[in-house]
Amino acid sequence: MGVHPLTGRPLPLITPDNEFFWKSGEDGTFRLRECRDCAALIHPPAPVCRYCRSHNVGIRALSGRGTLAGFTINHRFSLPGLPAPYVVAQVAIAEDPRVRLTTNIVECEPDRLQLGQPVEVVFEHIEDVWLPLFRPVADSEPAALPVDEIAPESFGEYVRPMLTREKFEDKVALTGIGMSDIGRRLMTPPLTLTVQACEAAVADAGLTLGDIDGLSTYPGGGNFGGFGEGGVTALEAALGIRPVWHNGGMETFGPGGSVIAAMLAVAGGLARHVLCFRTLWEATYNELVKQGKIVPPGGRTASWLMPFGATSAAHTLAQNAQRHFHRYGTTKETLGWIALNQRANAELNPSAIYRSPMTMEDYLSARPITTPFGLYDCDVPCDGAIAVIVSAVDAARDLAKPPVLVEAVGTQIIERIDWDQSTLTHEPQVLGQSAHLWSRTSLKPDDVDVAELYDGFTMNCLSWIEALGFCKIGEAREFLEGGRNIARDGRLPLNTHGGQLSHGRTHGMGLLHEAVTQLRGEAGERQVADTRVGVVSSGGLTPSGVLLLRADT
């Protein structure tokens, strides 16, 4: 990430496609790309209109006015020259409120901001960039917020029906799970963690490495810092597995997408036993950066968010949480019940990072991160690896452990993928995938015995609860009140190993590990009685996926 030496802001990489935007302020005029056939604004810039599919696009000068559609006061993530607190916001553009621009609000005390406030552009010139910032319009009344392109209740209307009665899910099973050491700053090479988890999963299934004919991971090779360890290439080189099929990449069904991809390979007959893995060494990586032993990659950013200090997924999700509060009456205590539940479950899990008891007072008094999120709304950066084996169902029943069967998956993208252009009130990429899941099974939400739902932040988890139909859209406040419904003996036992909020940030694969553990009846003190059906989601502001699993009966 390249930062200006004086302002400290990450500066955007200027290309022929975006130069008009980042240099608009040179003459004081705000500009966006538009469709010349239907007049829709197009942001981020694209060569085609997503609404009418016209290629007749151009650049349009705009008023520079808009509506404050969301904001969060950042307290945690300072940059040199951009010290906290500062406001990260989304502004709905007056000429087409479907477009929301991530920006900063300036020339106003943060505690005086209101959703719906009219705002106007003011440019900040840094080197060859004119950053479009916004300030409140004096003596103006709040306006209505923009509406979702698809109402949260209506995503099921856009689900594509099943193509055949035959499901690939019926041809596969989960047969082995493994977990490496989990901890803060283990100072262990990440590939070592990967090997630990993979060898444990192979042994758990009663297989040998010679039986493994497929490898699948997320996010694959590449420079991902503490979020990756080298991918399939590194593991194959270490173990010499010689897979007939392999897979690794970020543009999949969330971090658990490696498992869904493996299911497709097995169901298609290309592999029989696929070893899926996910490794993070974020805590150690950050420590090595602090020590100067690792230098993060430099250069300008292609992100539309980072030039405004929106450096974390928290900055987007916090605004979605704020709008959920505004629209449905949700409160910070609502999110607190999720955090408290995960901590109570972690107390029974020896591998969890945070195991000390927590009260609502502890939660509410924790240091702020980015409003409304405090420390305990955020998952725990850690080091660790998780591995899961996907096998052909006809081979699964001959292995060491009872197989866990796959009832259905949900993968369909319905809303926009761009983080700041998606649904207003829920984590992006949960509503469509959830609706898709239920279209592939005769089971219903009431049939679920245990839910392991992605909780990179408390708001992720709330979004999945509503999206999957465990309560109606907008009713999470009542459903979560007191934490009774989500306790281990409640209607929906939730994140029974402590979730990412207390067990550690394993990007959804830890949730899948726990679901298999529960469906086998191997969870010990935290075991939920008579668990037959479990749901697992993964993804945090990425394209995501969700799986419905069941015990073999």
C-alpha positions as CSV (number, residue, x, y, z in Angstrom):
1,M,0.0,0.0,0.0
2,G,1.6,3.3,-1.1
3,V,1.0,6.3,1.2
4,H,1.8,9.9,0.7
5,P,4.7,10.8,2.9
6,L,3.0,13.9,4.3
7,T,-0.7,13.0,4.5
8,G,-0.2,9.3,5.1
9,R,-3.3,8.4,3.0
10,P,-3.1,5.4,0.8
11,L,-3.1,6.9,-2.7
12,P,-5.0,5.4,-5.6
13,L,-3.3,3.8,-8.6
14,I,-4.4,6.0,-11.5
15,T,-5.2,4.2,-14.7
16,P,-6.7,5.3,-18.1
17,D,-10.0,3.9,-16.9
18,N,-10.2,5.9,-13.6
19,E,-8.2,9.0,-14.3
20,F,-11.3,11.0,-15.0
21,F,-12.5,10.3,-11.4
22,W,-9.3,10.8,-9.4
23,K,-8.5,14.1,-11.3
24,S,-12.0,15.5,-11.6
25,G,-11.4,18.0,-8.8
26,E,-8.7,19.7,-10.8
27,D,-11.5,22.0,-12.2
28,G,-13.8,21.6,-9.1
29,T,-16.3,19.3,-10.8
30,F,-17.4,15.9,-9.6
31,R,-17.7,13.3,-12.3
32,L,-18.8,9.7,-12.7
33,R,-19.2,7.3,-15.6
34,E,-22.8,7.1,-16.9
35,C,-24.9,5.1,-19.4
36,R,-25.9,7.4,-22.2
37,D,-28.9,5.2,-23.0
38,C,-30.6,4.8,-19.6
39,A,-28.8,7.6,-17.7
40,A,-27.7,5.2,-14.9
41,L,-24.4,6.1,-13.1
42,I,-21.8,3.4,-13.2
43,H,-19.4,3.1,-10.2
44,P,-16.9,1.6,-10.0
45,P,-16.3,2.4,-13.7
46,A,-17.2,-0.3,-16.1
47,P,-17.4,-0.5,-20.0
48,V,-21.0,-1.6,-19.9
49,C,-24.2,-0.6,-18.0
50,R,-25.2,-3.3,-15.5
51,Y,-28.9,-2.1,-15.8
52,C,-29.5,-2.0,-19.5
53,R,-26.3,-3.7,-20.7
54,S,-25.6,-0.9,-23.1
55,H,-22.0,-0.2,-24.2
56,N,-22.8,3.4,-24.9
57,V,-21.1,4.9,-21.8
58,G,-19.4,8.2,-21.1
59,I,-18.4,10.6,-18.4
60,R,-21.0,12.9,-16.7
61,A,-20.4,16.1,-14.8
62,L,-22.5,16.1,-11.6
63,S,-23.7,18.5,-9.0
64,G,-21.4,17.1,-6.3
65,R,-24.4,16.8,-4.0
66,G,-25.6,13.6,-2.2
67,T,-27.1,12.1,1.0
68,L,-25.2,10.7,3.9
69,A,-26.3,7.1,3.6
70,G,-24.0,5.7,6.3
71,F,-21.0,6.6,8.4
72,T,-18.7,5.1,11.1
73,I,-16.3,6.9,13.4
74,N,-13.0,5.1,13.1
75,H,-11.2,5.0,16.4
76,R,-8.7,2.2,15.8
77,F,-7.1,2.2,12.4
78,S,-4.8,5.2,12.3
79,L,-2.6,6.1,9.4
80,P,0.3,8.5,9.4
81,G,-1.2,11.9,8.7
82,L,-4.7,10.5,9.1
83,P,-5.0,10.0,12.8
84,A,-8.1,8.5,14.5
85,P,-10.8,9.4,15.0
86,Y,-12.0,10.1,11.5
87,V,-15.2,9.5,9.7
88,V,-15.6,6.9,6.9
89,A,-18.9,7.4,5.1
90,Q,-21.0,6.3,2.2
91,V,-22.7,9.1,0.2
92,A,-25.6,8.3,-2.1
93,I,-25.1,10.4,-5.2
94,A,-28.0,12.8,-5.8
95,E,-28.4,12.1,-9.5
96,D,-28.6,8.3,-8.9
97,P,-28.8,7.2,-5.3
98,R,-28.1,3.6,-6.3
99,V,-24.5,4.7,-6.4
100,R,-22.8,5.0,-3.0
101,L,-19.4,6.5,-2.8
102,T,-17.1,5.6,0.1
103,T,-15.5,8.8,1.3
104,N,-14.7,10.9,4.4
105,I,-16.9,13.6,6.0
106,V,-15.0,16.7,6.8
107,E,-15.7,20.1,8.4
108,C,-18.2,18.7,10.9
109,E,-17.9,17.2,14.4
110,P,-18.6,13.5,14.1
111,D,-21.2,13.5,16.9
112,R,-23.3,16.0,14.9
113,L,-23.7,13.7,11.9
114,Q,-27.1,12.2,11.0
115,L,-28.1,9.6,8.5
116,G,-29.9,11.3,5.6
117,Q,-28.0,14.6,5.9
118,P,-27.4,16.4,2.6
119,V,-23.7,16.7,1.8
120,E,-21.6,18.3,-0.9
121,V,-18.2,17.5,-2.4
122,V,-15.0,19.3,-1.4
123,F,-11.8,18.1,-3.0
124,E,-8.4,17.5,-1.3
125,H,-5.5,17.7,-3.6
126,I,-2.5,15.3,-3.0
127,E,0.1,15.0,-5.7
128,D,-1.8,14.0,-8.9
129,V,-5.0,13.0,-7.0
130,W,-8.0,15.1,-6.1
131,L,-9.9,13.1,-3.4
132,P,-13.6,13.8,-3.3
133,L,-14.5,14.3,0.3
134,F,-17.9,15.6,1.5
135,R,-19.1,18.1,4.1
136,P,-22.7,18.7,5.4
137,V,-24.7,21.3,3.5
138,A,-25.5,24.2,5.9
139,D,-29.1,24.7,7.1
140,S,-30.5,21.6,5.4
141,E,-32.9,19.0,6.7
142,P,-32.2,15.2,6.6
143,A,-33.7,13.3,3.7
144,A,-34.9,9.7,3.3
145,L,-32.2,7.1,2.9
146,P,-31.8,5.3,-0.4
147,V,-33.6,2.0,-0.7
148,D,-32.2,-1.5,-1.5
149,E,-32.4,-2.5,-5.1
150,I,-33.8,-5.8,-3.9
151,A,-35.6,-5.8,-0.5
152,P,-34.0,-8.1,2.0
153,E,-37.2,-10.1,2.2
154,S,-37.3,-10.7,-1.6
155,F,-34.1,-12.4,-2.5
156,G,-35.8,-15.8,-2.9
157,E,-37.7,-14.4,-5.9
158,Y,-34.3,-14.3,-7.8
159,V,-33.0,-17.8,-7.0
160,R,-32.4,-19.9,-10.1
161,P,-34.3,-23.2,-9.8
162,M,-32.4,-26.5,-9.7
163,L,-31.4,-27.8,-13.1
164,T,-31.9,-31.5,-12.3
165,R,-33.4,-33.6,-9.6
166,E,-30.0,-35.2,-9.1
167,K,-27.8,-33.3,-6.7
168,F,-24.1,-33.4,-6.6
169,E,-24.3,-33.0,-2.8
170,D,-25.6,-36.6,-2.6
171,K,-22.4,-38.0,-4.0
172,V,-20.0,-36.6,-1.4
173,A,-19.3,-36.7,2.4
174,L,-16.9,-35.1,4.8
175,T,-14.7,-37.8,6.2
176,G,-11.8,-36.2,8.1
177,I,-11.0,-33.0,10.0
178,G,-7.8,-31.7,11.4
179,M,-6.6,-28.6,13.3
180,S,-3.1,-27.3,14.0
181,D,-2.1,-25.5,17.1
182,I,-4.2,-22.3,17.5
183,G,-2.8,-19.3,19.2
184,R,-1.6,-15.7,19.2
185,R,1.9,-15.1,17.8
186,L,2.9,-18.7,17.7
187,M,6.0,-17.7,15.6
188,T,5.6,-20.9,13.7
189,P,6.1,-21.0,10.0
190,P,2.7,-21.1,8.3
191,L,3.5,-24.2,6.2
192,T,4.2,-26.0,9.4
193,L,0.7,-25.2,10.6
194,T,-0.7,-26.4,7.3
195,V,1.1,-29.7,7.5
196,Q,-0.1,-30.2,11.1
197,A,-3.7,-29.8,10.2
198,C,-3.5,-31.8,7.0
199,E,-1.8,-34.8,8.6
200,A,-4.3,-34.7,11.4
201,A,-7.3,-34.7,8.9
202,V,-5.8,-37.6,7.0
203,A,-5.3,-39.6,10.1
204,D,-8.8,-38.7,11.4
205,A,-10.3,-40.2,8.2
206,G,-8.2,-43.3,8.5
207,L,-6.5,-42.5,5.2
208,T,-2.9,-42.1,4.1
209,L,-1.4,-39.3,2.1
210,G,-1.2,-41.7,-0.7
211,D,-5.0,-41.9,-0.8
212,I,-5.3,-38.1,-1.3
213,D,-5.8,-37.3,-5.0
214,G,-7.0,-33.7,-4.7
215,L,-6.0,-30.5,-3.0
216,S,-8.1,-27.4,-2.5
217,T,-7.5,-24.2,-0.6
218,Y,-8.4,-20.5,-0.1
219,P,-7.0,-18.0,-1.0
220,G,-4.3,-20.0,-2.9
221,G,-0.8,-18.8,-3.6
222,G,0.1,-15.2,-3.9
223,N,1.2,-12.4,-1.6
224,F,-1.5,-12.4,1.0
225,G,0.6,-11.5,4.0
226,G,-0.7,-13.3,7.1
227,F,-3.8,-14.5,5.3
228,G,-2.1,-17.3,3.3
229,E,0.8,-19.7,3.4
230,G,1.7,-20.5,-0.2
231,G,-1.4,-22.5,-1.3
232,V,-1.5,-25.8,-3.1
233,T,2.0,-25.3,-4.6
234,A,3.7,-25.1,-1.2
235,L,1.8,-28.1,0.3
236,E,2.3,-30.3,-2.7
237,A,6.0,-29.5,-2.8
238,A,6.3,-30.3,0.9
239,L,4.3,-33.6,0.9
240,G,4.6,-34.9,-2.7
241,I,0.9,-35.8,-3.1
242,R,0.7,-35.5,-6.9
243,P,-3.0,-34.6,-7.1
244,V,-5.1,-35.3,-10.2
245,W,-7.2,-32.2,-9.3
246,H,-6.3,-29.0,-7.4
247,N,-7.8,-25.7,-6.7
248,G,-6.9,-22.4,-5.1
249,G,-8.2,-18.9,-5.4
250,M,-10.2,-16.0,-3.8
251,E,-13.1,-15.6,-6.2
252,T,-15.0,-18.5,-4.8
253,F,-17.8,-19.2,-2.3
254,G,-16.0,-17.6,0.6
255,P,-13.1,-19.2,2.4
256,G,-15.2,-22.4,2.6
257,G,-15.4,-22.3,-1.2
258,S,-12.5,-24.6,-1.4
259,V,-14.7,-27.3,0.1
260,I,-17.6,-26.7,-2.3
261,A,-15.2,-26.8,-5.2
262,A,-13.8,-30.1,-3.9
263,M,-17.3,-31.5,-3.7
264,L,-17.9,-30.7,-7.3
265,A,-14.6,-32.4,-8.3
266,V,-15.4,-35.5,-6.3
267,A,-19.0,-35.7,-7.6
268,G,-17.8,-35.3,-11.1
269,G,-15.4,-38.3,-10.7
270,L,-12.2,-36.4,-11.0
271,A,-11.0,-37.2,-7.5
272,R,-11.9,-39.5,-4.7
273,H,-10.4,-37.9,-1.6
274,V,-9.7,-34.1,-1.7
275,L,-7.8,-32.5,1.1
276,C,-9.0,-28.9,1.7
277,F,-7.1,-26.5,4.0
278,R,-7.0,-23.0,5.2
279,T,-4.1,-21.4,7.1
280,L,-3.7,-18.0,8.7
281,W,-0.6,-16.7,10.5
282,E,-1.9,-13.1,10.9
283,A,-0.8,-12.6,14.5
284,T,2.8,-13.7,13.8
285,Y,2.9,-11.8,10.5
286,N,1.9,-8.6,12.2
287,E,4.5,-9.1,14.9
288,L,7.2,-9.7,12.3
289,V,6.2,-6.5,10.5
290,K,6.5,-4.6,13.8
291,Q,10.0,-6.0,14.3
292,G,11.0,-4.9,10.8
293,K,11.6,-8.5,9.7
294,I,8.8,-8.4,7.1
295,V,8.2,-5.4,4.8
296,P,4.6,-5.2,3.6
297,P,4.2,-4.7,-0.2
298,G,4.2,-1.1,-1.3
299,G,2.8,0.8,-4.2
300,R,-0.5,2.6,-4.8
301,T,-3.8,0.9,-4.2
302,A,-6.5,-0.2,-6.8
303,S,-9.1,0.0,-4.0
304,W,-11.9,2.5,-4.1
305,L,-12.1,2.4,-0.3
306,M,-8.5,2.6,1.1
307,P,-7.8,6.2,-0.1
308,F,-10.4,7.3,2.4
309,G,-8.9,5.3,5.3
310,A,-11.4,2.5,4.9
311,T,-8.7,-0.1,5.5
312,S,-10.8,-2.8,7.2
313,A,-13.9,-4.8,6.4
314,A,-15.1,-3.3,9.7
315,H,-15.6,0.1,8.1
316,T,-18.2,-1.3,5.7
317,L,-19.9,-3.7,8.1
318,A,-20.2,-1.0,10.8
319,Q,-22.2,1.2,8.4
320,N,-24.5,-1.8,7.5
321,A,-24.9,-2.3,11.3
322,Q,-25.8,1.4,11.8
323,R,-28.4,1.2,9.1
324,H,-29.8,-2.0,10.6
325,F,-30.1,-0.1,13.9
326,H,-31.8,2.8,12.1
327,R,-34.3,0.7,10.1
328,Y,-35.2,-2.1,12.5
329,G,-34.5,-0.7,16.0
330,T,-31.5,-3.1,16.6
331,T,-29.2,-2.0,19.4
332,K,-25.6,-2.5,20.4
333,E,-26.8,-4.9,23.1
334,T,-28.3,-7.0,20.3
335,L,-24.8,-7.6,18.9
336,G,-23.6,-8.1,22.5
337,W,-25.6,-11.2,23.0
338,I,-23.8,-12.8,20.0
339,A,-20.4,-11.9,21.5
340,L,-21.4,-13.2,25.0
341,N,-22.7,-16.4,23.6
342,Q,-19.5,-17.1,21.7
343,R,-17.5,-16.4,24.8
344,A,-19.6,-18.7,27.0
345,N,-19.0,-21.5,24.5
346,A,-15.3,-20.8,24.2
347,E,-15.0,-21.3,28.0
348,L,-15.6,-25.0,27.3
349,N,-13.1,-25.3,24.4
350,P,-9.5,-25.8,25.3
351,S,-8.3,-24.6,21.9
352,A,-10.1,-21.2,22.1
353,I,-7.9,-18.1,22.5
354,Y,-10.4,-16.1,24.7
355,R,-11.8,-18.3,27.4
356,S,-12.3,-15.9,30.3
357,P,-15.9,-15.1,31.3
358,M,-17.4,-11.9,29.8
359,T,-20.4,-9.8,30.9
360,M,-22.6,-7.4,29.0
361,E,-20.9,-4.6,30.9
362,D,-17.5,-5.9,29.8
363,Y,-18.7,-5.9,26.2
364,L,-20.3,-2.4,26.3
365,S,-17.3,-0.8,28.0
366,A,-14.6,-2.3,25.6
367,R,-12.6,0.2,23.7
368,P,-14.2,1.4,20.5
369,I,-12.9,0.2,17.1
370,T,-15.2,1.8,14.6
371,T,-18.7,2.8,15.7
372,P,-20.8,0.9,16.6
373,F,-18.2,-1.8,16.9
374,G,-16.1,-2.3,20.0
375,L,-13.2,-4.7,20.6
376,Y,-15.5,-7.7,21.3
377,D,-17.5,-7.2,18.1
378,C,-14.3,-8.2,16.2
379,D,-12.8,-11.6,15.7
380,V,-9.4,-12.6,17.1
381,P,-6.4,-12.5,14.8
382,C,-4.5,-15.7,15.3
383,D,-2.2,-18.3,13.8
384,G,-3.7,-21.7,12.9
385,A,-4.7,-24.1,10.1
386,I,-7.8,-26.2,9.6
387,A,-8.2,-29.1,7.2
388,V,-11.2,-31.0,5.9
389,I,-11.4,-34.0,3.7
390,V,-14.1,-34.4,1.0
391,S,-14.6,-38.0,-0.1
392,A,-16.8,-39.9,-2.5
393,V,-19.9,-41.1,-0.5
394,D,-19.4,-44.7,-1.6
395,A,-16.0,-44.7,-0.1
396,A,-16.9,-42.7,3.0
397,R,-18.6,-45.4,5.0
398,D,-15.6,-47.6,4.9
399,L,-13.4,-45.0,6.7
400,A,-12.5,-44.5,10.3
401,K,-15.2,-42.0,11.4
402,P,-18.9,-41.8,10.6
403,P,-19.3,-39.6,7.5
404,V,-21.0,-36.3,7.6
405,L,-23.3,-35.9,4.6
406,V,-24.0,-32.8,2.6
407,E,-27.7,-31.9,2.2
408,A,-27.4,-28.7,0.2
409,V,-25.2,-25.8,-0.6
410,G,-26.0,-22.1,-1.3
411,T,-23.8,-20.2,-3.6
412,Q,-25.8,-17.9,-5.9
413,I,-24.8,-14.3,-6.2
414,I,-27.8,-12.0,-6.4
415,E,-26.7,-8.6,-5.1
416,R,-23.7,-6.6,-6.1
417,I,-20.4,-7.9,-5.0
418,D,-18.8,-4.4,-4.5
419,W,-18.6,-4.0,-0.7
420,D,-20.2,-0.5,-0.6
421,Q,-22.8,-1.0,-3.3
422,S,-24.6,-4.0,-1.9
423,T,-27.5,-4.4,0.6
424,L,-27.8,-1.5,3.0
425,T,-28.6,-3.4,6.2
426,H,-26.9,-6.8,6.1
427,E,-23.5,-8.2,5.3
428,P,-23.2,-8.4,1.5
429,Q,-23.5,-11.9,0.0
430,V,-25.6,-13.6,2.7
431,L,-29.2,-13.0,1.5
432,G,-28.8,-14.6,-1.9
433,Q,-26.7,-17.5,-0.9
434,S,-29.1,-18.3,2.0
435,A,-32.1,-18.2,-0.3
436,H,-30.3,-20.5,-2.7
437,L,-29.5,-23.0,0.0
438,W,-33.2,-23.6,0.9
439,S,-34.1,-24.0,-2.7
440,R,-31.9,-27.2,-2.8
441,T,-33.5,-29.1,0.1
442,S,-36.8,-30.0,1.6
443,L,-35.4,-29.2,5.0
444,K,-36.4,-26.0,6.7
445,P,-34.7,-23.7,9.3
446,D,-36.6,-25.4,12.1
447,D,-34.8,-28.6,11.2
448,V,-31.4,-27.2,12.0
449,D,-29.9,-28.5,15.3
450,V,-26.7,-26.4,15.3
451,A,-25.6,-23.3,13.4
452,E,-22.0,-22.4,12.9
453,L,-22.3,-19.0,11.2
454,Y,-19.5,-16.7,10.1
455,D,-18.7,-14.1,12.8
456,G,-15.7,-12.1,11.6
457,F,-17.8,-9.4,13.3
458,T,-21.0,-9.7,15.3
459,M,-22.9,-8.1,12.4
460,N,-21.9,-10.9,10.1
461,C,-23.5,-13.4,12.4
462,L,-26.7,-11.3,12.8
463,S,-26.9,-11.1,9.1
464,W,-26.7,-14.9,8.6
465,I,-29.3,-15.5,11.3
466,E,-31.9,-13.3,9.5
467,A,-30.8,-14.4,6.0
468,L,-31.2,-18.1,6.8
469,G,-34.7,-17.6,8.2
470,F,-34.0,-18.4,11.9
471,C,-36.0,-15.2,12.5
472,K,-37.6,-12.8,10.1
473,I,-35.7,-9.9,8.5
474,G,-35.4,-7.1,11.0
475,E,-36.4,-9.3,14.0
476,A,-32.9,-10.2,15.3
477,R,-33.3,-7.9,18.3
478,E,-36.2,-9.9,19.7
479,F,-34.6,-13.3,18.7
480,L,-31.3,-12.5,20.3
481,E,-32.6,-10.8,23.4
482,G,-31.1,-12.4,26.5
483,G,-29.1,-14.9,24.5
484,R,-31.5,-17.7,25.3
485,N,-32.3,-18.8,21.7
486,I,-28.7,-19.1,20.7
487,A,-27.4,-20.9,23.8
488,R,-26.3,-24.5,23.5
489,D,-29.6,-25.6,25.0
490,G,-31.6,-23.0,23.0
491,R,-33.6,-23.0,19.8
492,L,-30.5,-22.4,17.7
493,P,-27.2,-23.4,19.3
494,L,-24.8,-21.0,17.7
495,N,-21.0,-21.2,17.2
496,T,-20.6,-23.8,19.8
497,H,-16.8,-23.8,19.8
498,G,-16.6,-20.0,20.5
499,G,-16.8,-18.8,16.9
500,Q,-14.2,-16.5,15.4
501,L,-15.0,-13.9,18.1
502,S,-13.5,-16.1,20.9
503,H,-11.9,-19.2,19.3
504,G,-10.0,-17.3,16.7
505,R,-10.1,-16.0,13.1
506,T,-9.9,-19.1,11.0
507,H,-12.0,-17.6,8.2
508,G,-14.9,-20.0,8.4
509,M,-13.0,-23.3,8.3
510,G,-13.0,-23.5,12.0
511,L,-16.8,-23.3,11.9
512,L,-16.9,-26.2,9.5
513,H,-14.5,-28.2,11.7
514,E,-16.9,-27.6,14.6
515,A,-20.0,-28.6,12.7
516,V,-18.5,-31.9,11.8
517,T,-17.4,-32.4,15.4
518,Q,-21.0,-31.7,16.6
519,L,-22.6,-34.0,14.0
520,R,-20.3,-36.8,15.0
521,G,-21.1,-36.3,18.7
522,E,-17.5,-35.6,19.6
523,A,-17.7,-32.1,21.1
524,G,-17.4,-33.2,24.7
525,E,-18.6,-30.6,27.3
526,R,-20.0,-28.4,24.5
527,Q,-21.8,-31.1,22.7
528,V,-25.4,-30.3,21.7
529,A,-27.7,-33.2,22.3
530,D,-29.2,-35.1,19.4
531,T,-27.5,-33.1,16.7
532,R,-28.5,-34.4,13.3
533,V,-28.5,-31.3,11.0
534,G,-26.1,-28.4,11.0
535,V,-25.6,-25.3,8.9
536,V,-22.2,-23.7,8.2
537,S,-21.6,-20.4,6.5
538,S,-18.4,-18.7,5.4
539,G,-17.5,-15.4,3.8
540,G,-17.1,-11.9,5.1
541,L,-17.7,-9.3,2.4
542,T,-16.5,-11.7,-0.2
543,P,-18.7,-13.9,-2.4
544,S,-19.8,-16.4,0.2
545,G,-21.2,-19.9,0.5
546,V,-23.3,-21.8,3.0
547,L,-23.6,-25.6,3.6
548,L,-26.3,-27.7,5.1
549,L,-24.9,-30.8,6.6
550,R,-26.5,-33.9,8.2
551,A,-25.3,-36.9,10.2
552,D,-25.4,-40.3,8.4
553,T,-28.4,-42.2,9.6
